[in-house]
Amino acid sequence: MKKIYLFLIMAISIYPAAAFRIEYGKDIVISQPVYENLYIMGGKVTINAPIHGDLIIAGGTIVINDSVTNDINIAGGEITFNGWVGGDIRCAGGKIFIRKNVLGEVVITGGDIMVDKGIEIGGLLASGGNITINGNVNGKILGVFGEFSLNGNVLNDADLRGGHLSINGLIGGNTVLAARTIVLGESATFKGNIRYWNKEGTLGIKNNSIKGKAIFDPSLRIRTGEWYYLGAVTIFGFLWYIGMALLMIVVVQYLFSATIKKSAATAFSNSLQSLGVGFLFLILIPMVAVIALFTIIGVPIAIFLFIGYVSLILLSTVITSVVAANWINNQNNFHWNMTQLVLISIIIFVVLKLLTFMPFFGWFVMALLVCISFGAILLNINWKGKRPQIVADK
């Protein structure tokens, strides 16, 4: 049991231990200043007062009309930032509008994303269908897009890839452009070198628009099923993503090697029971957390359950990969050591991630595997934590 507590502490350590406030409901309006971290779940959310901590929101329509001192983590349908942000923004949504300055970096994914004219953001890591940058990016900009338009300025390097790129502003560092079509406007200016790929094989660079060299690079060619579909938008993001997955695989395998080995056997011999237990776990925990929210005493418990539950869901592919690797090892008597188990686990992790890109079937199979893995682990945990009795020598 000590290992379980240690793992949960590691999994949720990214969440600061600070005062917090929770709001939830259909329509939520914050009209008074908040001096702690604010967590909101609602249909329509409007922030009309300054937030002096972190802001975490899940909702439908979200409008932030005042300043946020620290970071923002947000997911919603339509999201509008009308207030200054002192930290970073991590955001996922259908339509996203940034209309005030952001001192930190913006990590964002969405269908339509727009940064207004005259607005400054610290840096941008983005993916989306249609992205328009009319303002200025003070750091680097990296992303994969369906369509991308730059009408402002990027003061550092840029790595832009997608279907259609339109550049009508300044890029102050080195540039990578990879798209089927690339259009350079009258105001397009490049201070550094350019590596590019497009179907035409030429950029049509105008006089004095580039200070460095423009090099056509066939290795940048856009192909279906590239590495960035695994959950990252650049090769550096991909390496970081796989590195973090590898780290968590090592942690899980090291801390729970005995339990995972038994769980792999249980997943094979009692698949239906494991599936049922895992399914109930994934359904009941959020229900218990919601019920706990309605009692004052239960609020801290609900927060802990939500954070732990979300952490486990984020780690579900990692955990399933480790269980699968141990199952292969058990069934074939390979007697793999930890290094071999970790390497097989990371291969399975990549395969499972690719599986989720198959419409419906991929997600269905992934859900079954996660339920079986979680259920098998739960069936093999020594919940009572009994210690073996020690008999003294006579």
C-alpha positions in Angstrom: 0.0 0.0 0.0 2.9 2.4 0.7 3.9 2.1 -3.0 0.4 3.0 -4.1 0.5 6.2 -2.0 4.0 7.0 -3.3 2.8 6.6 -6.9 -0.3 8.7 -6.3 1.9 11.5 -4.8 4.2 11.4 -7.8 1.2 11.4 -10.2 -0.5 14.4 -8.7 2.7 16.3 -7.7 2.1 18.7 -10.7 -0.8 20.2 -8.8 0.4 22.8 -6.3 -0.6 22.5 -2.6 -2.4 25.8 -2.3 -5.7 27.2 -1.3 -8.5 26.7 -3.9 -12.1 27.5 -4.7 -14.5 25.4 -6.6 -17.5 26.6 -8.7 -19.8 24.4 -10.7 -23.2 24.8 -12.4 -25.0 25.6 -15.6 -24.2 29.3 -15.7 -21.3 30.7 -13.6 -20.3 34.3 -13.3 -17.3 35.4 -11.2 -17.8 39.0 -10.3 -15.6 39.3 -7.2 -11.8 39.0 -7.1 -10.4 35.6 -6.3 -7.2 35.2 -4.3 -6.7 31.5 -4.6 -6.7 28.9 -7.3 -10.1 28.6 -9.0 -11.6 25.4 -10.4 -14.8 25.7 -12.5 -17.0 23.2 -14.2 -20.0 24.7 -16.0 -22.0 25.1 -19.1 -21.4 28.9 -19.6 -18.6 30.5 -17.6 -17.9 34.2 -17.4 -15.0 35.8 -15.5 -15.6 39.5 -14.7 -13.1 39.9 -11.9 -9.3 39.4 -11.5 -8.0 35.9 -10.5 -4.8 36.0 -8.5 -4.1 32.3 -8.6 -4.3 29.6 -11.3 -7.5 29.2 -13.3 -8.8 25.8 -14.3 -12.0 25.6 -16.3 -14.0 22.9 -18.1 -17.1 24.2 -19.8 -19.1 25.0 -23.0 -18.8 28.8 -23.6 -16.1 30.5 -21.6 -15.4 34.2 -21.6 -12.5 35.6 -19.5 -13.0 39.4 -19.2 -10.5 40.2 -16.5 -6.8 39.4 -15.6 -5.4 36.1 -14.4 -2.2 36.4 -12.5 -0.9 32.8 -12.9 -1.5 30.0 -15.3 -4.7 29.0 -17.1 -5.7 25.4 -17.9 -8.9 25.3 -19.9 -11.1 23.1 -22.1 -14.3 24.2 -23.8 -16.4 24.8 -26.9 -15.8 28.5 -27.5 -13.2 30.3 -25.5 -12.5 34.0 -25.4 -9.5 35.6 -23.6 -10.4 39.3 -23.0 -8.2 39.6 -20.0 -4.4 39.9 -19.5 -2.7 36.7 -18.4 0.5 36.7 -16.3 1.4 33.0 -16.7 1.0 30.3 -19.4 -2.1 29.2 -21.2 -2.9 25.6 -21.9 -6.1 25.4 -23.9 -8.2 23.0 -26.0 -11.4 24.2 -27.6 -13.5 24.5 -30.8 -13.1 28.2 -31.3 -10.4 30.2 -29.4 -9.9 33.9 -29.4 -6.9 35.7 -27.7 -7.6 39.4 -27.4 -5.3 40.5 -24.6 -1.6 40.0 -23.9 -0.2 36.8 -22.5 3.2 37.1 -20.7 3.8 33.3 -20.7 3.6 30.7 -23.4 0.5 29.5 -25.1 0.0 25.7 -25.7 -3.2 25.4 -27.6 -5.2 23.1 -29.8 -8.5 23.9 -31.5 -10.6 24.1 -34.6 -10.3 27.8 -35.1 -7.7 29.9 -33.3 -7.1 33.6 -33.6 -4.7 36.1 -31.9 -5.9 39.7 -32.4 -3.9 42.5 -34.0 -1.6 44.3 -31.5 -1.7 41.4 -29.0 1.6 40.0 -27.6 2.1 36.4 -26.4 5.3 34.9 -25.0 5.5 31.9 -27.3 3.2 29.5 -29.1 2.9 25.7 -29.4 -0.2 25.0 -31.4 -2.2 22.6 -33.5 -5.5 23.2 -35.2 -7.6 23.5 -38.2 -7.5 27.2 -39.0 -5.1 29.5 -37.1 -4.6 33.2 -37.7 -1.9 35.2 -35.9 -2.5 38.9 -36.3 -0.5 39.9 -33.2 3.1 39.3 -32.1 4.8 36.2 -30.7 7.8 37.2 -28.6 9.3 33.7 -28.4 9.2 30.7 -30.7 6.2 29.4 -32.6 5.8 25.7 -33.4 2.8 24.0 -34.8 0.9 21.8 -37.2 -2.2 23.2 -38.9 -4.8 22.7 -41.6 -4.5 26.4 -42.5 -2.1 29.0 -40.9 -1.9 32.7 -41.5 0.7 35.0 -40.0 0.0 38.7 -40.3 2.0 39.8 -37.3 5.6 39.2 -36.1 7.5 36.3 -34.6 10.6 37.5 -32.9 12.3 34.1 -32.6 12.4 30.8 -34.6 9.3 29.4 -36.4 8.5 25.8 -37.3 5.3 25.7 -39.2 3.8 22.6 -40.9 0.4 21.8 -42.4 -1.8 21.9 -45.4 -1.7 25.7 -46.3 0.7 28.3 -44.9 0.3 32.1 -45.6 3.1 34.3 -44.3 2.6 38.1 -44.4 4.7 39.2 -41.4 8.1 39.1 -40.0 9.9 36.0 -38.6 13.0 37.0 -36.6 14.8 33.7 -36.3 15.4 30.6 -38.5 12.3 29.2 -40.2 11.0 25.8 -41.2 8.0 25.8 -43.5 6.4 22.5 -44.7 3.0 22.5 -46.4 1.4 21.5 -49.7 1.0 25.2 -50.5 3.0 28.2 -49.1 2.0 31.7 -49.9 4.3 34.7 -49.1 2.6 38.1 -48.9 4.0 41.5 -49.7 5.1 42.0 -46.0 6.7 38.6 -45.6 10.2 39.1 -44.1 12.7 36.5 -42.8 15.7 37.5 -40.7 17.2 34.0 -40.6 17.6 31.0 -42.9 14.6 29.1 -44.3 14.2 25.3 -44.8 11.1 24.5 -46.7 9.0 22.0 -48.6 6.0 22.5 -50.8 4.5 20.9 -53.9 5.9 23.6 -56.2 9.4 23.3 -54.9 9.8 27.1 -54.8 8.8 29.9 -52.5 8.7 32.8 -54.9 10.8 35.0 -52.5 10.7 38.7 -53.3 13.8 40.9 -53.2 15.1 41.8 -49.7 12.5 39.7 -48.0 15.0 37.2 -46.7 18.4 37.9 -45.0 19.6 34.3 -44.9 19.4 31.4 -47.2 16.3 29.5 -48.5 16.9 25.8 -48.9 14.4 23.3 -50.3 14.4 20.2 -48.0 12.6 17.1 -49.4 12.9 15.5 -45.9 10.2 17.9 -44.7 7.7 16.5 -47.1 4.2 16.1 -45.4 3.1 12.5 -45.4 0.0 10.9 -43.8 0.6 9.1 -40.5 3.7 11.1 -39.5 5.2 11.1 -36.0 3.2 14.2 -34.9 0.0 12.2 -34.9 1.2 10.4 -31.7 0.3 13.5 -29.7 3.0 16.1 -30.4 3.3 18.9 -33.0 7.1 18.9 -33.5 9.9 16.4 -33.4 11.1 17.9 -30.2 7.6 17.6 -28.8 7.5 14.0 -29.9 10.8 13.2 -28.2 9.6 14.9 -25.0 6.3 13.0 -25.2 7.9 9.6 -25.7 10.5 10.5 -23.0 7.8 11.3 -20.4 6.0 8.0 -21.3 9.2 6.1 -20.9 9.9 7.7 -17.6 6.4 6.8 -16.3 6.8 3.2 -17.6 10.0 2.8 -15.7 8.3 4.2 -12.5 5.3 1.8 -12.8 7.4 -1.2 -13.6 9.9 -0.5 -10.8 7.4 0.3 -8.1 4.8 -2.4 -8.9 6.8 -5.2 -10.6 5.3 -8.0 -8.5 1.7 -6.6 -8.7 1.9 -6.0 -12.4 3.2 -9.5 -13.0 0.3 -11.0 -11.1 -2.1 -8.6 -12.8 -0.9 -9.7 -16.2 -1.7 -13.3 -15.3 -5.1 -12.3 -13.9 -5.9 -10.3 -17.1 -5.5 -13.5 -19.0 -7.1 -16.1 -16.7 -10.0 -13.8 -15.5 -10.5 -11.4 -18.3 -14.3 -11.0 -17.8 -13.9 -10.3 -14.1 -11.1 -7.9 -14.7 -13.2 -6.1 -17.3 -16.1 -5.8 -15.0 -14.0 -4.5 -12.0 -12.2 -2.0 -14.2 -15.4 -0.7 -15.8 -17.0 -0.2 -12.4 -13.9 1.6 -11.1 -13.9 4.0 -14.1 -17.6 4.7 -13.7 -18.0 4.8 -9.9 -15.0 7.0 -8.9 -16.3 10.2 -10.7 -19.8 9.5 -9.3 -18.5 9.3 -5.8 -16.4 12.5 -6.3 -19.5 14.4 -7.6 -21.6 13.2 -4.6 -18.8 14.3 -2.2 -18.9 17.8 -3.7 -22.3 18.3 -2.2 -21.0 18.0 1.4 -18.6 20.5 2.9 -16.6 17.8 4.6 -16.4 15.8 1.3 -15.0 18.6 -0.9 -11.3 17.9 -0.1 -12.0 14.2 -0.7 -13.7 15.0 -4.0 -10.8 17.2 -5.1 -8.3 14.4 -4.3 -10.5 11.8 -6.1 -10.8 14.1 -9.2 -7.0 14.7 -9.3 -6.2 11.1 -8.8 -8.8 9.9 -11.3 -7.6 12.3 -14.0 -4.0 11.4 -13.3 -4.8 7.7 -13.7 -6.7 8.3 -16.9 -3.8 10.3 -18.3 -1.5 7.3 -17.4 -4.0 4.7 -18.6 -2.0 4.0 -21.8 1.2 3.7 -19.9 -0.3 1.3 -17.3 -2.0 -0.8 -20.0 1.3 -1.0 -21.9 3.2 -2.3 -18.9 0.5 -4.9 -18.1 0.6 -6.1 -21.7 4.4 -6.4 -21.8 4.3 -8.5 -18.6 1.5 -10.6 -20.1 3.6 -11.4 -23.1 6.5 -12.2 -20.9 4.4 -14.5 -18.7 2.7 -16.4 -21.5 6.0 -17.1 -23.4 8.3 -17.7 -20.4 10.8 -15.2 -21.8 12.2 -14.2 -18.4 12.7 -10.6 -19.5 14.6 -8.3 -17.2 13.4 -4.8 -16.3 15.2 -3.1 -19.3 13.6 -5.6 -21.7 10.1 -5.1 -20.2 10.4 -1.3 -20.4 11.5 -1.4 -24.1 8.6 -3.8 -25.0 6.2 -1.5 -23.0 7.2 1.6 -24.9 6.7 -0.2 -28.2 3.2 -1.3 -27.1 2.6 2.2 -25.9 3.2 3.6 -29.4 1.0 0.9 -31.0 -1.8 1.7 -28.6 -1.5 5.4 -29.4 -1.8 4.6 -33.1 -4.7 2.4 -32.4 -6.7 5.3 -31.0 -6.7 7.0 -34.4 -8.9 4.3 -35.8 -12.5 5.7 -35.7 -14.7 4.0 -33.0 -13.0 0.5 -33.3 -9.7 1.8 -32.0 -11.2 3.6 -29.1 -13.5 0.7 -28.3 -10.6 -1.8 -28.2 -8.5 0.7 -26.2 -11.3 1.1 -23.6 -11.6 -2.7 -23.2 -7.8 -3.1 -22.7 -7.7 -0.2 -20.1 -10.7 -1.7 -18.2 -9.1 -5.1 -18.1 -5.7 -3.8 -17.0 -7.2 -1.6 -14.3 -9.5 -4.4 -13.1 -6.6 -6.9 -13.0 -4.5 -4.5 -10.9 -7.3 -3.8 -8.5 -7.9 -7.5 -8.0 -4.2 -8.0 -7.1 -3.8 -5.1 -4.7 -3.4 -6.1 -1.0 -6.0 -3.6 0.2 -5.8 -4.7 3.9 -2.1 -4.3 4.0 -1.5 -7.2 6.3 2.0 -7.8 7.5 3.4 -11.3 7.8 3.5 -12.5 11.4 7.0 -13.0 12.9 7.4 -16.1 15.1 10.1 -15.8 17.6 12.6 -18.7 17.9 12.2 -20.7 21.0 
